[in-house]
Every structure is written in C-alpha cells, then in structure tokens.
Amino acid sequence: FGGGFAAETIREPRAPGHPPTGPPPAYHDFGCAQIIRRIDGGYVGCCDMRRDSLSVGF
C-alpha cells in the first residue's frame, strides 16, 4: 500500500479488523474527466461516470 500515507493511517483501520484495500490493478490504466463549462447565464458540469468523481464550481 503506497501513495504517501503515514504508517499510522494504514495501521489504525487494521486494528479493529478492517484491512485497507487499494484500487484494482487496472484502475489507473485509463484516465477520467471532470469538466465545468461557462454557458450563458451559468455553468454546466459533468463527470466521468466510471469513477467516483464530482465536478464542483464556486
């Protein structure tokens, strides 16, 4: 398990019996997109439905 997590971040869930899992091996083989576009009178946003993503504008 990598990604720059602190060791205690990984240890804590394991203690009560909840082993952390990473994404499936092919998860990062293909990219994803979040898009926000300005339109007349506002904005429209959309996300790639194959990922757990969210397009947010403020």
PDBQT receptor file of N, H, CA, C and O in Angstrom, charges set to zero:
ATOM      1  N   PHE A   1       0.866  -1.170   0.000  1.00  0.00    +0.000 N 
ATOM      2  CA  PHE A   1       0.000   0.000   0.000  1.00  0.00    +0.000 C 
ATOM      3  C   PHE A   1       0.895   1.209   0.000  1.00  0.00    +0.000 C 
ATOM      4  O   PHE A   1       1.724   1.360   0.897  1.00  0.00    +0.000 OA
ATOM      5  N   GLY A   2       0.752   2.069  -0.973  1.00  0.00    +0.000 N 
ATOM      6  H   GLY A   2       0.078   1.947  -1.701  1.00  0.00    +0.000 HD
ATOM      7  CA  GLY A   2       1.639   3.220  -1.069  1.00  0.00    +0.000 C 
ATOM      8  C   GLY A   2       0.848   4.500  -1.167  1.00  0.00    +0.000 C 
ATOM      9  O   GLY A   2      -0.263   4.603  -0.648  1.00  0.00    +0.000 OA
ATOM     10  N   GLY A   3       1.427   5.472  -1.835  1.00  0.00    +0.000 N 
ATOM     11  H   GLY A   3       2.330   5.388  -2.257  1.00  0.00    +0.000 HD
ATOM     12  CA  GLY A   3       0.735   6.726  -2.047  1.00  0.00    +0.000 C 
ATOM     13  C   GLY A   3       1.065   7.800  -1.046  1.00  0.00    +0.000 C 
ATOM     14  O   GLY A   3       0.383   8.823  -1.008  1.00  0.00    +0.000 OA
ATOM     15  N   GLY A   4       2.086   7.610  -0.234  1.00  0.00    +0.000 N 
ATOM     16  H   GLY A   4       2.640   6.779  -0.265  1.00  0.00    +0.000 HD
ATOM     17  CA  GLY A   4       2.484   8.649   0.694  1.00  0.00    +0.000 C 
ATOM     18  C   GLY A   4       1.659   8.719   1.968  1.00  0.00    +0.000 C 
ATOM     19  O   GLY A   4       1.702   9.734   2.663  1.00  0.00    +0.000 OA
ATOM     20  N   PHE A   5       0.913   7.680   2.295  1.00  0.00    +0.000 N 
ATOM     21  H   PHE A   5       0.878   6.855   1.731  1.00  0.00    +0.000 HD
ATOM     22  CA  PHE A   5       0.159   7.673   3.543  1.00  0.00    +0.000 C 
ATOM     23  C   PHE A   5       1.097   7.424   4.713  1.00  0.00    +0.000 C 
ATOM     24  O   PHE A   5       2.055   6.659   4.602  1.00  0.00    +0.000 OA
ATOM     25  N   ALA A   6       0.816   8.071   5.828  1.00  0.00    +0.000 N 
ATOM     26  H   ALA A   6       0.038   8.693   5.918  1.00  0.00    +0.000 HD
ATOM     27  CA  ALA A   6       1.584   7.822   7.044  1.00  0.00    +0.000 C 
ATOM     28  C   ALA A   6       1.292   6.405   7.525  1.00  0.00    +0.000 C 
ATOM     29  O   ALA A   6       0.189   5.894   7.327  1.00  0.00    +0.000 OA
ATOM     30  N   ALA A   7       2.273   5.773   8.153  1.00  0.00    +0.000 N 
ATOM     31  H   ALA A   7       3.169   6.188   8.313  1.00  0.00    +0.000 HD
ATOM     32  CA  ALA A   7       2.132   4.385   8.603  1.00  0.00    +0.000 C 
ATOM     33  C   ALA A   7       0.932   4.210   9.537  1.00  0.00    +0.000 C 
ATOM     34  O   ALA A   7       0.231   3.203   9.443  1.00  0.00    +0.000 OA
ATOM     35  N   GLU A   8       0.681   5.170  10.436  1.00  0.00    +0.000 N 
ATOM     36  H   GLU A   8       1.251   5.988  10.512  1.00  0.00    +0.000 HD
ATOM     37  CA  GLU A   8      -0.444   5.034  11.368  1.00  0.00    +0.000 C 
ATOM     38  C   GLU A   8      -1.794   5.123  10.651  1.00  0.00    +0.000 C 
ATOM     39  O   GLU A   8      -2.786   4.574  11.130  1.00  0.00    +0.000 OA
ATOM     40  N   THR A   9      -1.837   5.809   9.510  1.00  0.00    +0.000 N 
ATOM     41  H   THR A   9      -1.031   6.255   9.120  1.00  0.00    +0.000 HD
ATOM     42  CA  THR A   9      -3.073   5.884   8.731  1.00  0.00    +0.000 C 
ATOM     43  C   THR A   9      -3.474   4.503   8.226  1.00  0.00    +0.000 C 
ATOM     44  O   THR A   9      -4.662   4.192   8.137  1.00  0.00    +0.000 OA
ATOM     45  N   ILE A  10      -2.504   3.692   7.902  1.00  0.00    +0.000 N 
ATOM     46  H   ILE A  10      -1.539   3.945   7.975  1.00  0.00    +0.000 HD
ATOM     47  CA  ILE A  10      -2.768   2.337   7.430  1.00  0.00    +0.000 C 
ATOM     48  C   ILE A  10      -2.980   1.377   8.597  1.00  0.00    +0.000 C 
ATOM     49  O   ILE A  10      -3.796   0.460   8.503  1.00  0.00    +0.000 OA
ATOM     50  N   ARG A  11      -2.253   1.579   9.696  1.00  0.00    +0.000 N 
ATOM     51  H   ARG A  11      -1.590   2.324   9.773  1.00  0.00    +0.000 HD
ATOM     52  CA  ARG A  11      -2.344   0.679  10.857  1.00  0.00    +0.000 C 
ATOM     53  C   ARG A  11      -3.689   0.781  11.579  1.00  0.00    +0.000 C 
ATOM     54  O   ARG A  11      -4.256  -0.239  11.970  1.00  0.00    +0.000 OA
ATOM     55  N   GLU A  12      -4.200   1.990  11.757  1.00  0.00    +0.000 N 
ATOM     56  H   GLU A  12      -3.739   2.819  11.440  1.00  0.00    +0.000 HD
ATOM     57  CA  GLU A  12      -5.404   2.186  12.571  1.00  0.00    +0.000 C 
ATOM     58  C   GLU A  12      -6.608   1.373  12.095  1.00  0.00    +0.000 C 
ATOM     59  O   GLU A  12      -7.236   0.717  12.927  1.00  0.00    +0.000 OA
ATOM     60  N   PRO A  13      -6.966   1.374  10.814  1.00  0.00    +0.000 N 
ATOM     61  CA  PRO A  13      -8.129   0.573  10.410  1.00  0.00    +0.000 C 
ATOM     62  C   PRO A  13      -7.889  -0.927  10.544  1.00  0.00    +0.000 C 
ATOM     63  O   PRO A  13      -8.838  -1.687  10.736  1.00  0.00    +0.000 OA
ATOM     64  N   ARG A  14      -6.650  -1.358  10.446  1.00  0.00    +0.000 N 
ATOM     65  H   ARG A  14      -5.879  -0.740  10.290  1.00  0.00    +0.000 HD
ATOM     66  CA  ARG A  14      -6.357  -2.788  10.554  1.00  0.00    +0.000 C 
ATOM     67  C   ARG A  14      -6.582  -3.304  11.970  1.00  0.00    +0.000 C 
ATOM     68  O   ARG A  14      -6.932  -4.470  12.153  1.00  0.00    +0.000 OA
ATOM     69  N   ALA A  15      -6.387  -2.452  12.972  1.00  0.00    +0.000 N 
ATOM     70  H   ALA A  15      -6.103  -1.505  12.824  1.00  0.00    +0.000 HD
ATOM     71  CA  ALA A  15      -6.500  -2.887  14.367  1.00  0.00    +0.000 C 
ATOM     72  C   ALA A  15      -7.866  -3.508  14.673  1.00  0.00    +0.000 C 
ATOM     73  O   ALA A  15      -7.899  -4.601  15.237  1.00  0.00    +0.000 OA
ATOM     74  N   PRO A  16      -9.006  -2.869  14.331  1.00  0.00    +0.000 N 
ATOM     75  CA  PRO A  16     -10.302  -3.498  14.627  1.00  0.00    +0.000 C 
ATOM     76  C   PRO A  16     -10.745  -4.508  13.564  1.00  0.00    +0.000 C 
ATOM     77  O   PRO A  16     -11.890  -4.960  13.586  1.00  0.00    +0.000 OA
ATOM     78  N   GLY A  17      -9.863  -4.861  12.645  1.00  0.00    +0.000 N 
ATOM     79  H   GLY A  17      -8.933  -4.494  12.627  1.00  0.00    +0.000 HD
ATOM     80  CA  GLY A  17     -10.205  -5.882  11.660  1.00  0.00    +0.000 C 
ATOM     81  C   GLY A  17     -10.722  -5.356  10.336  1.00  0.00    +0.000 C 
ATOM     82  O   GLY A  17     -11.446  -6.064   9.636  1.00  0.00    +0.000 OA
ATOM     83  N   HIS A  18     -10.370  -4.137   9.976  1.00  0.00    +0.000 N 
ATOM     84  H   HIS A  18      -9.781  -3.562  10.544  1.00  0.00    +0.000 HD
ATOM     85  CA  HIS A  18     -10.790  -3.552   8.704  1.00  0.00    +0.000 C 
ATOM     86  C   HIS A  18      -9.565  -3.295   7.835  1.00  0.00    +0.000 C 
ATOM     87  O   HIS A  18      -9.059  -2.173   7.805  1.00  0.00    +0.000 OA
ATOM     88  N   PRO A  19      -9.080  -4.310   7.131  1.00  0.00    +0.000 N 
ATOM     89  CA  PRO A  19      -7.875  -4.103   6.330  1.00  0.00    +0.000 C 
ATOM     90  C   PRO A  19      -8.142  -3.159   5.155  1.00  0.00    +0.000 C 
ATOM     91  O   PRO A  19      -9.106  -3.352   4.414  1.00  0.00    +0.000 OA
ATOM     92  N   PRO A  20      -7.301  -2.148   4.982  1.00  0.00    +0.000 N 
ATOM     93  CA  PRO A  20      -7.481  -1.243   3.846  1.00  0.00    +0.000 C 
ATOM     94  C   PRO A  20      -7.151  -1.960   2.541  1.00  0.00    +0.000 C 
ATOM     95  O   PRO A  20      -6.282  -2.831   2.495  1.00  0.00    +0.000 OA
ATOM     96  N   THR A  21      -7.846  -1.585   1.507  1.00  0.00    +0.000 N 
ATOM     97  H   THR A  21      -8.552  -0.878   1.545  1.00  0.00    +0.000 HD
ATOM     98  CA  THR A  21      -7.574  -2.146   0.185  1.00  0.00    +0.000 C 
ATOM     99  C   THR A  21      -7.343  -1.008  -0.791  1.00  0.00    +0.000 C 
ATOM    100  O   THR A  21      -7.887   0.084  -0.627  1.00  0.00    +0.000 OA
ATOM    101  N   GLY A  22      -6.555  -1.261  -1.779  1.00  0.00    +0.000 N 
ATOM    102  H   GLY A  22      -6.112  -2.148  -1.912  1.00  0.00    +0.000 HD
ATOM    103  CA  GLY A  22      -6.290  -0.271  -2.810  1.00  0.00    +0.000 C 
ATOM    104  C   GLY A  22      -7.193  -0.492  -4.010  1.00  0.00    +0.000 C 
ATOM    105  O   GLY A  22      -7.995  -1.425  -4.028  1.00  0.00    +0.000 OA
ATOM    106  N   PRO A  23      -7.063   0.362  -5.005  1.00  0.00    +0.000 N 
ATOM    107  CA  PRO A  23      -7.873   0.199  -6.213  1.00  0.00    +0.000 C 
ATOM    108  C   PRO A  23      -7.457  -1.058  -6.971  1.00  0.00    +0.000 C 
ATOM    109  O   PRO A  23      -6.343  -1.544  -6.779  1.00  0.00    +0.000 OA
ATOM    110  N   PRO A  24      -8.322  -1.590  -7.822  1.00  0.00    +0.000 N 
ATOM    111  CA  PRO A  24      -7.947  -2.743  -8.634  1.00  0.00    +0.000 C 
ATOM    112  C   PRO A  24      -6.742  -2.414  -9.508  1.00  0.00    +0.000 C 
ATOM    113  O   PRO A  24      -6.517  -1.244  -9.820  1.00  0.00    +0.000 OA
ATOM    114  N   PRO A  25      -5.966  -3.411  -9.908  1.00  0.00    +0.000 N 
ATOM    115  CA  PRO A  25      -4.736  -3.161 -10.667  1.00  0.00    +0.000 C 
ATOM    116  C   PRO A  25      -4.923  -2.301 -11.917  1.00  0.00    +0.000 C 
ATOM    117  O   PRO A  25      -4.051  -1.491 -12.228  1.00  0.00    +0.000 OA
ATOM    118  N   ALA A  26      -6.016  -2.450 -12.630  1.00  0.00    +0.000 N 
ATOM    119  H   ALA A  26      -6.725  -3.108 -12.377  1.00  0.00    +0.000 HD
ATOM    120  CA  ALA A  26      -6.200  -1.704 -13.882  1.00  0.00    +0.000 C 
ATOM    121  C   ALA A  26      -6.906  -0.366 -13.678  1.00  0.00    +0.000 C 
ATOM    122  O   ALA A  26      -7.238   0.297 -14.660  1.00  0.00    +0.000 OA
ATOM    123  N   TYR A  27      -7.144   0.048 -12.441  1.00  0.00    +0.000 N 
ATOM    124  H   TYR A  27      -6.874  -0.491 -11.643  1.00  0.00    +0.000 HD
ATOM    125  CA  TYR A  27      -7.925   1.258 -12.154  1.00  0.00    +0.000 C 
ATOM    126  C   TYR A  27      -7.339   2.501 -12.807  1.00  0.00    +0.000 C 
ATOM    127  O   TYR A  27      -8.081   3.338 -13.321  1.00  0.00    +0.000 OA
ATOM    128  N   HIS A  28      -6.021   2.633 -12.793  1.00  0.00    +0.000 N 
ATOM    129  H   HIS A  28      -5.417   1.954 -12.375  1.00  0.00    +0.000 HD
ATOM    130  CA  HIS A  28      -5.381   3.839 -13.319  1.00  0.00    +0.000 C 
ATOM    131  C   HIS A  28      -4.895   3.678 -14.759  1.00  0.00    +0.000 C 
ATOM    132  O   HIS A  28      -4.169   4.538 -15.259  1.00  0.00    +0.000 OA
ATOM    133  N   ASP A  29      -5.279   2.597 -15.432  1.00  0.00    +0.000 N 
ATOM    134  H   ASP A  29      -5.869   1.898 -15.026  1.00  0.00    +0.000 HD
ATOM    135  CA  ASP A  29      -4.843   2.395 -16.814  1.00  0.00    +0.000 C 
ATOM    136  C   ASP A  29      -5.499   3.368 -17.782  1.00  0.00    +0.000 C 
ATOM    137  O   ASP A  29      -4.951   3.641 -18.850  1.00  0.00    +0.000 OA
ATOM    138  N   PHE A  30      -6.651   3.888 -17.428  1.00  0.00    +0.000 N 
ATOM    139  H   PHE A  30      -7.096   3.667 -16.560  1.00  0.00    +0.000 HD
ATOM    140  CA  PHE A  30      -7.370   4.802 -18.309  1.00  0.00    +0.000 C 
ATOM    141  C   PHE A  30      -7.762   6.021 -17.496  1.00  0.00    +0.000 C 
ATOM    142  O   PHE A  30      -8.185   5.885 -16.348  1.00  0.00    +0.000 OA
ATOM    143  N   GLY A  31      -7.632   7.193 -18.062  1.00  0.00    +0.000 N 
ATOM    144  H   GLY A  31      -7.288   7.303 -18.994  1.00  0.00    +0.000 HD
ATOM    145  CA  GLY A  31      -7.912   8.433 -17.344  1.00  0.00    +0.000 C 
ATOM    146  C   GLY A  31      -9.394   8.674 -17.110  1.00  0.00    +0.000 C 
ATOM    147  O   GLY A  31     -10.237   7.859 -17.487  1.00  0.00    +0.000 OA
ATOM    148  N   CYS A  32      -9.697   9.792 -16.490  1.00  0.00    +0.000 N 
ATOM    149  H   CYS A  32      -9.012  10.453 -16.185  1.00  0.00    +0.000 HD
ATOM    150  CA  CYS A  32     -11.078  10.193 -16.269  1.00  0.00    +0.000 C 
ATOM    151  C   CYS A  32     -11.145  11.714 -16.405  1.00  0.00    +0.000 C 
ATOM    152  O   CYS A  32     -10.117  12.380 -16.524  1.00  0.00    +0.000 OA
ATOM    153  N   ALA A  33     -12.350  12.250 -16.388  1.00  0.00    +0.000 N 
ATOM    154  H   ALA A  33     -13.186  11.709 -16.291  1.00  0.00    +0.000 HD
ATOM    155  CA  ALA A  33     -12.501  13.687 -16.612  1.00  0.00    +0.000 C 
ATOM    156  C   ALA A  33     -13.582  14.279 -15.720  1.00  0.00    +0.000 C 
ATOM    157  O   ALA A  33     -14.591  13.640 -15.424  1.00  0.00    +0.000 OA
ATOM    158  N   GLN A  34     -13.346  15.500 -15.305  1.00  0.00    +0.000 N 
ATOM    159  H   GLN A  34     -12.526  16.019 -15.546  1.00  0.00    +0.000 HD
ATOM    160  CA  GLN A  34     -14.347  16.339 -14.675  1.00  0.00    +0.000 C 
ATOM    161  C   GLN A  34     -14.299  17.658 -15.437  1.00  0.00    +0.000 C 
ATOM    162  O   GLN A  34     -13.230  18.245 -15.601  1.00  0.00    +0.000 OA
ATOM    163  N   ILE A  35     -15.447  18.118 -15.898  1.00  0.00    +0.000 N 
ATOM    164  H   ILE A  35     -16.315  17.640 -15.764  1.00  0.00    +0.000 HD
ATOM    165  CA  ILE A  35     -15.487  19.312 -16.751  1.00  0.00    +0.000 C 
ATOM    166  C   ILE A  35     -16.519  20.288 -16.202  1.00  0.00    +0.000 C 
ATOM    167  O   ILE A  35     -17.626  19.896 -15.832  1.00  0.00    +0.000 OA
ATOM    168  N   ILE A  36     -16.143  21.563 -16.155  1.00  0.00    +0.000 N 
ATOM    169  H   ILE A  36     -15.244  21.880 -16.456  1.00  0.00    +0.000 HD
ATOM    170  CA  ILE A  36     -17.074  22.641 -15.839  1.00  0.00    +0.000 C 
ATOM    171  C   ILE A  36     -16.929  23.672 -16.943  1.00  0.00    +0.000 C 
ATOM    172  O   ILE A  36     -15.824  24.126 -17.238  1.00  0.00    +0.000 OA
ATOM    173  N   ARG A  37     -18.049  24.040 -17.550  1.00  0.00    +0.000 N 
ATOM    174  H   ARG A  37     -18.946  23.671 -17.310  1.00  0.00    +0.000 HD
ATOM    175  CA  ARG A  37     -18.012  24.990 -18.665  1.00  0.00    +0.000 C 
ATOM    176  C   ARG A  37     -18.963  26.142 -18.381  1.00  0.00    +0.000 C 
ATOM    177  O   ARG A  37     -20.077  25.957 -17.892  1.00  0.00    +0.000 OA
ATOM    178  N   ARG A  38     -18.485  27.334 -18.705  1.00  0.00    +0.000 N 
ATOM    179  H   ARG A  38     -17.580  27.485 -19.103  1.00  0.00    +0.000 HD
ATOM    180  CA  ARG A  38     -19.331  28.512 -18.548  1.00  0.00    +0.000 C 
ATOM    181  C   ARG A  38     -20.270  28.596 -19.751  1.00  0.00    +0.000 C 
ATOM    182  O   ARG A  38     -19.828  28.502 -20.896  1.00  0.00    +0.000 OA
ATOM    183  N   ILE A  39     -21.560  28.774 -19.490  1.00  0.00    +0.000 N 
ATOM    184  H   ILE A  39     -21.919  28.851 -18.560  1.00  0.00    +0.000 HD
ATOM    185  CA  ILE A  39     -22.547  28.957 -20.548  1.00  0.00    +0.000 C 
ATOM    186  C   ILE A  39     -23.318  30.236 -20.257  1.00  0.00    +0.000 C 
ATOM    187  O   ILE A  39     -23.173  30.816 -19.181  1.00  0.00    +0.000 OA
ATOM    188  N   ASP A  40     -24.132  30.679 -21.202  1.00  0.00    +0.000 N 
ATOM    189  H   ASP A  40     -24.249  30.208 -22.077  1.00  0.00    +0.000 HD
ATOM    190  CA  ASP A  40     -24.937  31.879 -20.980  1.00  0.00    +0.000 C 
ATOM    191  C   ASP A  40     -25.812  31.695 -19.746  1.00  0.00    +0.000 C 
ATOM    192  O   ASP A  40     -26.639  30.785 -19.694  1.00  0.00    +0.000 OA
ATOM    193  N   GLY A  41     -25.632  32.537 -18.781  1.00  0.00    +0.000 N 
ATOM    194  H   GLY A  41     -24.960  33.277 -18.822  1.00  0.00    +0.000 HD
ATOM    195  CA  GLY A  41     -26.457  32.503 -17.586  1.00  0.00    +0.000 C 
ATOM    196  C   GLY A  41     -26.024  31.528 -16.507  1.00  0.00    +0.000 C 
ATOM    197  O   GLY A  41     -26.757  31.337 -15.537  1.00  0.00    +0.000 OA
ATOM    198  N   GLY A  42     -24.861  30.905 -16.637  1.00  0.00    +0.000 N 
ATOM    199  H   GLY A  42     -24.265  31.061 -17.425  1.00  0.00    +0.000 HD
ATOM    200  CA  GLY A  42     -24.433  29.994 -15.583  1.00  0.00    +0.000 C 
ATOM    201  C   GLY A  42     -23.320  29.058 -16.008  1.00  0.00    +0.000 C 
ATOM    202  O   GLY A  42     -22.477  29.403 -16.835  1.00  0.00    +0.000 OA
ATOM    203  N   TYR A  43     -23.331  27.883 -15.437  1.00  0.00    +0.000 N 
ATOM    204  H   TYR A  43     -24.016  27.602 -14.765  1.00  0.00    +0.000 HD
ATOM    205  CA  TYR A  43     -22.300  26.875 -15.682  1.00  0.00    +0.000 C 
ATOM    206  C   TYR A  43     -22.962  25.515 -15.856  1.00  0.00    +0.000 C 
ATOM    207  O   TYR A  43     -24.080  25.289 -15.392  1.00  0.00    +0.000 OA
ATOM    208  N   VAL A  44     -22.268  24.631 -16.519  1.00  0.00    +0.000 N 
ATOM    209  H   VAL A  44     -21.360  24.815 -16.896  1.00  0.00    +0.000 HD
ATOM    210  CA  VAL A  44     -22.694  23.242 -16.611  1.00  0.00    +0.000 C 
ATOM    211  C   VAL A  44     -21.484  22.380 -16.259  1.00  0.00    +0.000 C 
ATOM    212  O   VAL A  44     -20.368  22.664 -16.692  1.00  0.00    +0.000 OA
ATOM    213  N   GLY A  45     -21.705  21.337 -15.481  1.00  0.00    +0.000 N 
ATOM    214  H   GLY A  45     -22.612  21.105 -15.129  1.00  0.00    +0.000 HD
ATOM    215  CA  GLY A  45     -20.602  20.467 -15.083  1.00  0.00    +0.000 C 
ATOM    216  C   GLY A  45     -20.970  19.010 -15.283  1.00  0.00    +0.000 C 
ATOM    217  O   GLY A  45     -22.136  18.629 -15.177  1.00  0.00    +0.000 OA
ATOM    218  N   CYS A  46     -19.974  18.211 -15.570  1.00  0.00    +0.000 N 
ATOM    219  H   CYS A  46     -19.027  18.521 -15.657  1.00  0.00    +0.000 HD
ATOM    220  CA  CYS A  46     -20.211  16.775 -15.705  1.00  0.00    +0.000 C 
ATOM    221  C   CYS A  46     -18.959  16.013 -15.291  1.00  0.00    +0.000 C 
ATOM    222  O   CYS A  46     -17.856  16.558 -15.259  1.00  0.00    +0.000 OA
ATOM    223  N   CYS A  47     -19.163  14.737 -14.977  1.00  0.00    +0.000 N 
ATOM    224  H   CYS A  47     -20.059  14.294 -15.003  1.00  0.00    +0.000 HD
ATOM    225  CA  CYS A  47     -18.083  13.870 -14.512  1.00  0.00    +0.000 C 
ATOM    226  C   CYS A  47     -18.115  12.551 -15.258  1.00  0.00    +0.000 C 
ATOM    227  O   CYS A  47     -19.145  12.132 -15.787  1.00  0.00    +0.000 OA
ATOM    228  N   ASP A  48     -16.981  11.925 -15.284  1.00  0.00    +0.000 N 
ATOM    229  H   ASP A  48     -16.145  12.266 -14.855  1.00  0.00    +0.000 HD
ATOM    230  CA  ASP A  48     -16.861  10.589 -15.849  1.00  0.00    +0.000 C 
ATOM    231  C   ASP A  48     -17.565   9.617 -14.913  1.00  0.00    +0.000 C 
ATOM    232  O   ASP A  48     -17.154   9.463 -13.762  1.00  0.00    +0.000 OA
ATOM    233  N   MET A  49     -18.618   8.959 -15.386  1.00  0.00    +0.000 N 
ATOM    234  H   MET A  49     -18.951   9.084 -16.321  1.00  0.00    +0.000 HD
ATOM    235  CA  MET A  49     -19.406   8.094 -14.502  1.00  0.00    +0.000 C 
ATOM    236  C   MET A  49     -18.700   6.798 -14.139  1.00  0.00    +0.000 C 
ATOM    237  O   MET A  49     -19.201   6.036 -13.313  1.00  0.00    +0.000 OA
ATOM    238  N   ARG A  50     -17.545   6.533 -14.740  1.00  0.00    +0.000 N 
ATOM    239  H   ARG A  50     -17.137   7.152 -15.411  1.00  0.00    +0.000 HD
ATOM    240  CA  ARG A  50     -16.794   5.317 -14.403  1.00  0.00    +0.000 C 
ATOM    241  C   ARG A  50     -15.951   5.497 -13.152  1.00  0.00    +0.000 C 
ATOM    242  O   ARG A  50     -15.339   4.537 -12.685  1.00  0.00    +0.000 OA
ATOM    243  N   ARG A  51     -15.905   6.684 -12.606  1.00  0.00    +0.000 N 
ATOM    244  H   ARG A  51     -16.403   7.464 -12.985  1.00  0.00    +0.000 HD
ATOM    245  CA  ARG A  51     -15.096   6.966 -11.417  1.00  0.00    +0.000 C 
ATOM    246  C   ARG A  51     -15.970   7.545 -10.319  1.00  0.00    +0.000 C 
ATOM    247  O   ARG A  51     -17.115   7.935 -10.548  1.00  0.00    +0.000 OA
ATOM    248  N   ASP A  52     -15.405   7.590  -9.124  1.00  0.00    +0.000 N 
ATOM    249  H   ASP A  52     -14.475   7.273  -8.938  1.00  0.00    +0.000 HD
ATOM    250  CA  ASP A  52     -16.083   8.267  -8.026  1.00  0.00    +0.000 C 
ATOM    251  C   ASP A  52     -15.611   9.713  -8.050  1.00  0.00    +0.000 C 
ATOM    252  O   ASP A  52     -14.693  10.090  -7.323  1.00  0.00    +0.000 OA
ATOM    253  N   SER A  53     -16.249  10.521  -8.895  1.00  0.00    +0.000 N 
ATOM    254  H   SER A  53     -16.996  10.215  -9.486  1.00  0.00    +0.000 HD
ATOM    255  CA  SER A  53     -15.786  11.888  -9.101  1.00  0.00    +0.000 C 
ATOM    256  C   SER A  53     -16.941  12.865  -8.951  1.00  0.00    +0.000 C 
ATOM    257  O   SER A  53     -18.106  12.476  -8.864  1.00  0.00    +0.000 OA
ATOM    258  N   LEU A  54     -16.587  14.142  -8.922  1.00  0.00    +0.000 N 
ATOM    259  H   LEU A  54     -15.641  14.459  -8.992  1.00  0.00    +0.000 HD
ATOM    260  CA  LEU A  54     -17.561  15.195  -8.716  1.00  0.00    +0.000 C 
ATOM    261  C   LEU A  54     -17.031  16.464  -9.359  1.00  0.00    +0.000 C 
ATOM    262  O   LEU A  54     -15.879  16.837  -9.134  1.00  0.00    +0.000 OA
ATOM    263  N   SER A  55     -17.856  17.134 -10.158  1.00  0.00    +0.000 N 
ATOM    264  H   SER A  55     -18.792  16.832 -10.340  1.00  0.00    +0.000 HD
ATOM    265  CA  SER A  55     -17.447  18.429 -10.700  1.00  0.00    +0.000 C 
ATOM    266  C   SER A  55     -18.102  19.510  -9.848  1.00  0.00    +0.000 C 
ATOM    267  O   SER A  55     -19.320  19.519  -9.669  1.00  0.00    +0.000 OA
ATOM    268  N   VAL A  56     -17.292  20.412  -9.332  1.00  0.00    +0.000 N 
ATOM    269  H   VAL A  56     -16.303  20.405  -9.478  1.00  0.00    +0.000 HD
ATOM    270  CA  VAL A  56     -17.774  21.445  -8.427  1.00  0.00    +0.000 C 
ATOM    271  C   VAL A  56     -17.186  22.778  -8.850  1.00  0.00    +0.000 C 
ATOM    272  O   VAL A  56     -15.992  22.873  -9.132  1.00  0.00    +0.000 OA
ATOM    273  N   GLY A  57     -18.007  23.793  -8.894  1.00  0.00    +0.000 N 
ATOM    274  H   GLY A  57     -18.977  23.716  -8.664  1.00  0.00    +0.000 HD
ATOM    275  CA  GLY A  57     -17.526  25.139  -9.181  1.00  0.00    +0.000 C 
ATOM    276  C   GLY A  57     -17.969  26.087  -8.085  1.00  0.00    +0.000 C 
ATOM    277  O   GLY A  57     -19.031  25.910  -7.489  1.00  0.00    +0.000 OA
ATOM    278  N   PHE A  58     -17.151  27.095  -7.822  1.00  0.00    +0.000 N 
ATOM    279  H   PHE A  58     -16.288  27.239  -8.306  1.00  0.00    +0.000 HD
ATOM    280  CA  PHE A  58     -17.538  28.092  -6.829  1.00  0.00    +0.000 C 
ATOM    281  C   PHE A  58     -16.984  29.432  -7.215  1.00  0.00    +0.000 C 
ATOM    282  O   PHE A  58     -17.197  30.415  -6.506  1.00  0.00    +0.000 OA
TER     283      PHE A  58
